[in-house]
Amino acid sequence: MFHIKIIKFLLLLSLLTVILGCTEEPIIEPTPTPDGFSKGVFITNEGGFNSGNASVSFYDPIEKTVQEKIFETTNNQPLGDVLQSMTIIDDKAYLVLNNSQKVEIVNLNDFSSIGTIESLTSPRYLTLINESTAYISDIYGAAISVVDLATQKETDKIPFGSASEEMVMVGNEMFVAQPSLSINTKKSSNHIFVIDVLTNQVTDSIQVGYNPISLKLDGNNKLWFFCNGEGNFGNPDKLGGLYKINPITKIVEVTLPFSDNTVSFAPRLVLNGDKSQLYFLKSAIFKMSVAATELPTTPFIEANGRDIYGLGVNPNTGNVYVGESGNFVQKGTVTIYTNTGTELSSFKAGVGVNGFYFN
């Protein structure tokens, strides 16, 4: 009987080891020296507003290790204040720092600094036009900046009248989300705008839901817009939703309004690798086909009291990366799920995890 109990104990111990191994946190290396980032995930950490603690972490999913503050470590200087987004173009990464009013440019291989685009107002997203030119949207500048990537200088401004957020280019046209601003400005928006990139002129607008912020081009070459609504601005009757637009005809083909204003402060909209599935953050995380004509009613991943702030999908594995803000004062947790919603692992990154970029 004693030997049977020992055997049962050993079997139970082995089973626990397997289970715990599925959620084991990776080794945290606070201040390593980066030696290349050929395969892995860049994690953008927004930091706290006016705290100057924005950072980029790098996660190796094979070794399950995290390197933190890779810009600061490599360049011996802080990155800046409020890292809004990151754009990878060839062997360079463009780090858009909203409150520092600049874009830091780094070599993607070792994250060494190779330049800065300065004198911006409040930049949000950088989107490539051609091999030498990009647009930078702006939340308070009432204009979109045209920049020469070779000289790293602003060459023109496109008057926009209000805020601009995410952008997607289709053909020779740039589709731009124009969000509502805070209730203090009394500025609502329920339109997205079209810019002819050959002339740098606004040529069209399309009515959608209130407060359009995020947009993505799916595998069928249709544009999806995430409108957050204005519940956070004290306008609960101005609802958001998901809208699918034909970028050629400019016609809204699918309208999926939200039934309430239970939304996140910073919504996210991402696609999987073949661009057939949409994932969006509306307090919890939802998943739906790009062919859907109705909104999902059940979350794909529940919030469970978490302040979910970042969302990404690995285009190769389909794994879903979920980031938490850490209340913008402490390290945020990153949790990785399979494409069926099973939790794989979790670890700490920087303050205010807001995005994932897969290299």
N, C-alpha and C positions, 0 to 999 in steps of 0.2 A: 504494500500500500504506500509506503514511504517513497519508493522509487517511482511509482505512478504519479504521486504528487509532484516530485521533482521534475519529471518529464512534462507534466501539464504546465508547471511554472515556466520552464524553459520555452515551451511553445508559445505561451502567452507573452513572454518577454520578447521573443522574436517578432511576434505580430505587432506589438507596440512599436518596435524599432522600425518596422516597415511603414506603419501609419505615420509616425512622427517624421520619418524621412521625407514624406510628401510635402510637409509644411515647414521644413527646416529653414531657418533664416540663413542667408548667405553671410560669409565672413565680411565684416565691415572694416574697411581700411580708411581711417579718417583723413590722412594726408599722404597718400602714396605719390610716387613720381610716375606719371603716365608713360607707358612705353609702347603706345600704339593703340588705336581703336578700330581695328580692321573689322571686327565682328562683335556686335553688341548693341546696346540700347542707351542712347543719350536721354537723360531725364532732366527736364528744365524745372528749376525750382525758383518760383517767383520771388520769394522772400517777403519780408514785411515792408509795407509802404513807408518810405523815409528811413528805413533801417540800413540800406546799403548792403544787404546780405543775400542778394540774388546769387545763384550758383548753378553749375551743371554737374550732375553725377553721371557715372558711366557704369552700367551693369553688364557683366559677362554672364549670359545664361548657361554657358557650358561649365565654367568654373564656379558659377554662383558666387561671384565676388562683386563688391561695389567699390568704386573709387569716387571719392567725394571731392568737391571743389576743384575740379580739374583745371579750370581756367586760372584760378587763384594760385594753385600749386605750380603750374607750368610757368606763369608769367610774373609771379611774385607781386601781384597786385590784385585788389578786389575787382570783381566783374562789374558791379554797379547796383542800381536800385530798380527793382521790379523788372524781372526778365519775362517779357510778355510772350515771346515766341522764338522759334529757331527755324531757319531755312537752310537746307543742305543743297549746294550747287557744286557739282563736280567734286573737287577735293577741298572745298571751303565750306565753313559753316558761318551763317550770319545770325548773330545773337541780338535780338531787338529788345532794347532796354527802355521801357516806357518812361519811367520817371527820371532816368539819367539823360534822356533826350538824345540818344545815340544808338548806333548799331556797331557792335564789336565784330570784327572779322577775324576768324582763326583758321589755321591750317588744320584740316580734319584729322590728319594722321597723328599729330602730337598736341594739338590744341594751343599751339603757340600763336600769339597775336601777330597779325600781318596788316592791320589797319583799322581805322575807325571812320564811320560816317557820322559827322557831328552836326550841330546846329539844327536839329529837328525839334518839333514842338512836343509831341507826345506820341511817338511811333508805336504801331501795333503789330503789323505783319508786313513782311517783305515778299513780293511775288515777282518771279522772273518774267520779263517780256521777251527778250532775246539774249544772245550770248553776252551782250555788253550792257544791257539796260534792265532796270527793275523799278517797280512801283513800291512805295512804302505808304501804307494807310496810317491815319492819324486820328486820335480820339477827340482832340481839342483844337487842332490846327485849321479846321475848315478847308483843308486842301490835301491832296495826295501828292507826295513828293516823287519826282522822276529823278533817278540817280544813275550816274555812270559808274559801273562796277570797276572799270579799269582805273579811273582817277579817284574813285571813292568820294565823289562830290555830287551834291544836288545840282541838277542842270535845269530843272523846271518845276513848276507847281501847277497842279490841275485844280482850279477852284471847285469846291465840293459843297459849300454852303453849310455843312454840318459835319458830324463825326463819320468816320469810315472804319470798317472792321476788316473781316476776312475777304479775300479776293480770289477769283478763279478765272483764268483766261481760256476762252474757247475761240479758236480761229484768230481773228484780229480784234476780238472784243474782250474787254475785261469786265466781269460781273462783280459788283461791289456791294457788300452789305452795309446799309446805313442804319446804325442802331439808334434807338431813342436815347436821349440823355437823361440825367437825373431830373426829378420833379422840380428842382430849384431853377432849372433852365426853361421849363415849360415847353420843351421841344419833344414832340412825339414823332415817330416815323413808322410807316407801314409800306415802304417802297424799297426796292433795290434798284441800283443804277447801272447803266452800261456805258463804258468808255471805249471809243475807237482808239486803239493803241497806235495807229498810224498817224493820227492827228492830235492825240492827247486831249480829245474833246468828249464831254458827256453828250451822248446821242439819244439815250432812251431811259425810261424808268418803267418798272413793273410793280404793280400793287400786290403785296403779300400780307402776312399777318403783322402784328405790332412787334416792334423791336427786333428786326432781323439782325442776327449776329454771325452765325456760322453757315458756311455753304460748302458743298462737295460735289464733284462731277462723278457720276456712277459709271458702271461698265457699259451702260446703254447710251452714254453721252447725254444724259439728262442731269440737270442741276437740281440738287436738293438744298433747300433753305430751312434753317432752324430759326424760328422766331420765338423769342423768350416771353413775349407779353410784357405788360407794364405793371404787374402785381407788385414787384419790388419798388416801384416808383409811386405807389399809392393809387394806381388806376386799375383796380381789379376787373373792370368791365372790358378792358382792352387786352384781349387774349392773344396768345401766340399759337404756334402750331408748326407742322411740317408741310412744306410746299414743294412740289416737283414741277420744274419748268423746262420746256423745250427751248434751248438756247438759240436755236435757229429761227423759230417762229415767234419767240418771246411770249408764248402762251403758257399759262399755268394749267398743267394737265391734271394734277392731283392736288386737292386741298384737304388737309387733315388737321382741322383746328383742335386745340386742346380744350377740354371741358372745364378746366379750372386754371388758376394761376399758381398751382403748386409746382414751382420751378426752382432751378438753382440760380444762384447769383451769377455764375459764369457757366452757361451751358456748353456742352461739347457735342460735336457731331463728327463721327469718323466712319470709315469704310474698311471692310476686310480686304485681303490681298487681291481678289479678283473683282472687287467692287460690286459684289452682288448682294451684300448684307450691310445694312445701316446699323450703327450703334449710337445711341444718343443718351445724354445725361439730363434727366428731369427729376432731380432729387435722387432717385434710384437710376439704374442703367437699364435701358430697354434695347431690344434687338428686333429688327424686322427686315424682310426682303425688300429690295428696291422695286419689286413688282407688286408690293402690297397696296391695297386700296383702303385699308383700315389701320388705325393705330393699334399696337399691342396693348392688351389690358393687364398683363402680368409682367412685372419686372424680370429681366434676365438675371440681374444681380441686385439683390436688395441692399439698401443703404445700411439698415440695422444700426441706426444712430450715428453713422459715420458722416463726416463732412467731406463727401466725395468732390474732388476738385479737378482731377486730371483723368484723361481717358485716352487709351491707345490700343491698336490691334496690330500684332506682329503680322506683316503680310506673308511671311513664309510659314509660320506654325499655326497661325490663327489664334494664338494665345492673347487673352485680353488683359491689359495692364490698367490698374485702377489706382489713382493717387489721392491722398488726403492732404488737406491744407495744413494740418498741425496748428490750426487757429492762427497761422502766420507768425507764430512766436517760437515754435519748436519744430523738430524734424517731422516731416510727414511720412506716413506709412505707404508703401507701395505693395499691392497685393496682385498676384498673377493668377488668372483663371484659364482653364481650357476653353475652347469654343463651345463647349456644352455647359459651361458655368461651374465646373468643379475647381475648387481652390487648389493651387499647386504650391505656392510659397508666398512669403511676405518678408519685407525688409524695410529699413529706414533709409530715406534719402534726405534731401534738404528741406528747407522751410517753404511751404506753399507749393507742393508738387502740382504742376499744371499741364505738363505735356510729355510725350514720349516720341522719340525719333529713332527709327530703326535703320542701322547701317549694315 
